[in-house]
Amino acid sequence: MHRPNNHCRKTFNYNSMNKDKWSNYKTESKIQSDKLSILHNNDHIRSPIRVDALLINKKWSNIKTIIDNSKLQTIPTYKSLQHYNFNTPLPLRQKFNKILAIHNVLALFNRKKILHCNPDSDPSTQWSKYWSSWPLHRCSLLESNKLFHNILFDQKLPSTINHLNFNSTKKIIRKALISAKTLYKEEKDIHTLNNINNYIIQ
């Protein structure tokens, strides 16, 4: 079973930002942008014509570094567990927990983890015992559609797991997990952007 990561990390506390702090962030971003401009000019001198993927990736890396440095210099942080972030809305936390639940169900289909996934070497009673909790997992998976306001499981999940539907069911769950992560990231990005915009216009 997947266990949450309890290591602490530094989290940017956007809720503590105000107009003055965002002004400081803007000033710091300008300072960091000037540094980027110097790096850009040096790259242009060394390679005035050729613009290859390596140079583009380097400039993109510089931009990300400048953004990170600006945040570290001006935005307050607090220590939080990597798994839990109570600074986000409840619906987002519920979606994150559901993603973990889907991941745990998918882990049940790991052939390396369960030797009795091989029908030739394990009795049917052992298989039935292992999948006895599948009805509960199935209900949990179907609830994901309502939580994410999207049809994650657009194919009918079987009421029982057997050797014939094992691989197809695993593919359905893996596809749904990818979709759930994408939807969660999109909603989280919108929340972060709205949070920043709200403080900028204050």
Residue pairs with C-beta under 8 A, 6 or more apart in sequence:
1 104
1 107
2 100
2 103
2 104
2 107
4 81
4 82
4 83
4 84
4 100
5 81
5 82
5 83
6 81
6 82
6 83
7 81
7 82
8 79
8 80
8 81
8 82
9 79
9 80
9 81
9 82
10 77
10 78
10 79
11 77
11 78
11 79
11 80
11 85
11 87
12 71
12 75
12 76
12 77
13 75
13 76
13 77
13 78
13 87
14 75
14 192
14 195
14 196
14 199
15 87
15 195
16 76
17 25
17 75
17 76
17 196
17 199
18 199
18 202
19 199
19 202
21 74
21 75
21 76
22 199
22 200
24 74
25 70
25 71
25 74
25 75
28 69
28 70
28 73
28 74
29 66
29 67
29 70
32 66
32 67
32 69
32 70
33 66
35 66
36 62
36 63
36 66
39 59
39 62
40 59
40 62
43 55
43 58
43 59
47 55
80 86
80 87
85 93
86 93
88 188
88 191
89 191
91 187
92 184
92 187
92 188
92 191
94 147
95 147
95 148
95 180
95 183
95 184
95 187
96 184
98 143
98 144
98 147
98 148
98 180
99 177
99 180
99 181
99 184
101 140
102 141
102 144
102 173
102 176
102 177
102 180
103 177
105 137
105 140
105 141
105 173
106 170
106 173
106 174
106 177
107 113
108 114
108 131
108 137
109 117
109 166
109 169
109 170
109 173
111 117
111 118
114 130
115 121
115 122
116 122
116 126
116 127
116 130
117 166
119 127
119 163
127 163
131 160
131 161
134 160
134 161
135 159
138 157
138 159
141 152
141 153
141 157
141 173
141 176
142 153
142 157
144 152
144 153
144 176
144 180
145 151
145 152
145 153
148 179
148 180
148 183
148 184
150 179
150 183
152 176
152 179
152 180
153 172
153 176
155 172
157 169
157 172
158 165
158 169
161 169
